[in-house]
Amino acid sequence: MQLGNTLVRQNRLSDAIATYQTALQFHPENFEIHLELAKTLEKDQKSDEAIAFYRCAIELNPDYSWLHKHLGDILAERGQINEASASYRHALQLQPRIL
């Protein structure tokens, strides 16, 4: 994950995406890798893929409020207001001061 984070900081998004995807082959249950991959895909303007990975991360760790917040952000940007509101509500239930 550290290599992927470094590549993101260097704005080498496609290399970072490949790194995270490789990491997932070895650690498919690691929600943090799913989260980092989703954030990188979002930066690379691959919204559909990012949403899918945010949802995978939520399935793996439904009690981590930031996952719901990030999903809400991308859904709101896409105009999916009802889904975004549901994600934000869930984030607030888990961590009332998140927003």
FIPA-257340 format. One line per 2 residues: number of its first residue (from 0); their letters; for each residue x, y, z of C-alpha. Coordinates in Angstrom, 1 decimal. Layout:
N
NUM	a	X,Y,Z  ...
//
This chain:
99
0	mq	0.0,0.0,0.0  2.9,2.4,0.7
2	lg	4.1,2.1,-2.9  0.6,2.9,-4.2
4	nt	0.3,5.9,-1.9  3.7,7.2,-3.1
6	lv	2.7,6.8,-6.7  -0.5,8.7,-6.0
8	rq	1.5,11.6,-4.5  3.6,11.6,-7.6
10	nr	0.4,11.7,-9.7  1.2,8.4,-11.3
12	ls	-2.3,7.2,-11.0  -2.3,4.3,-13.5
14	da	0.8,2.9,-11.8  -0.9,3.3,-8.4
16	ia	-4.1,1.6,-9.6  -2.1,-1.3,-10.9
18	ty	-0.2,-1.5,-7.6  -3.4,-1.6,-5.5
20	qt	-5.0,-4.1,-7.9  -1.9,-6.4,-7.4
22	al	-2.1,-5.9,-3.6  -5.8,-7.0,-3.7
24	qf	-4.8,-10.3,-5.4  -2.8,-11.1,-2.2
26	hp	-5.1,-9.4,0.3  -8.6,-9.4,-1.1
28	en	-10.2,-8.9,2.4  -8.2,-5.8,3.2
30	fe	-10.7,-2.9,3.1  -8.0,-0.3,3.2
32	ih	-6.6,-1.4,-0.1  -10.1,-1.2,-1.6
34	le	-10.5,2.3,-0.1  -7.2,3.5,-1.5
36	la	-7.9,2.0,-4.9  -11.4,3.7,-4.9
38	kt	-9.9,7.1,-4.0  -7.3,6.7,-6.8
40	le	-9.9,5.7,-9.3  -11.9,8.7,-8.3
42	kd	-8.9,11.0,-8.9  -8.4,9.3,-12.3
44	qk	-12.1,10.2,-13.1  -13.2,6.5,-13.2
46	sd	-16.3,7.1,-11.0  -18.1,3.9,-11.7
48	ea	-15.1,1.8,-10.8  -14.5,3.9,-7.7
50	ia	-18.0,3.5,-6.5  -17.7,-0.3,-6.9
52	fy	-14.6,-0.4,-4.8  -16.0,1.9,-2.1
54	rc	-18.9,-0.5,-1.9  -16.6,-3.5,-1.6
56	ai	-14.7,-1.7,1.2  -18.0,-1.1,3.0
58	el	-19.0,-4.7,2.7  -15.6,-5.6,4.3
60	np	-15.9,-3.0,7.1  -19.4,-1.5,7.4
62	dy	-18.5,0.3,10.6  -15.8,2.5,9.2
64	sw	-17.6,5.9,8.8  -15.1,7.3,6.3
66	lh	-16.0,4.7,3.7  -19.6,5.9,3.8
68	kh	-18.5,9.5,3.7  -16.3,9.0,0.6
70	lg	-19.1,7.0,-1.1  -21.5,9.8,-0.3
72	di	-19.1,12.4,-1.8  -18.7,10.7,-5.1
74	la	-22.5,9.9,-5.4  -23.3,13.6,-4.6
76	er	-20.8,14.7,-7.3  -22.7,12.5,-9.8
78	gq	-26.0,13.9,-8.8  -27.2,10.7,-7.1
80	in	-28.6,12.7,-4.1  -30.8,10.1,-2.5
82	ea	-28.0,7.5,-2.4  -25.5,10.2,-1.3
84	sa	-27.8,11.2,1.6  -28.2,7.6,2.7
86	sy	-24.4,7.2,2.8  -24.0,10.5,4.7
88	rh	-26.7,9.5,7.2  -24.9,6.2,7.8
90	al	-21.6,8.0,8.2  -23.2,10.3,10.8
92	ql	-24.7,7.4,12.7  -21.3,5.9,13.0
94	qp	-19.4,9.1,13.8  -21.6,12.1,14.5
96	ri	-19.0,14.8,13.7  -17.7,13.3,10.5
98	l	-19.2,16.0,8.2
//
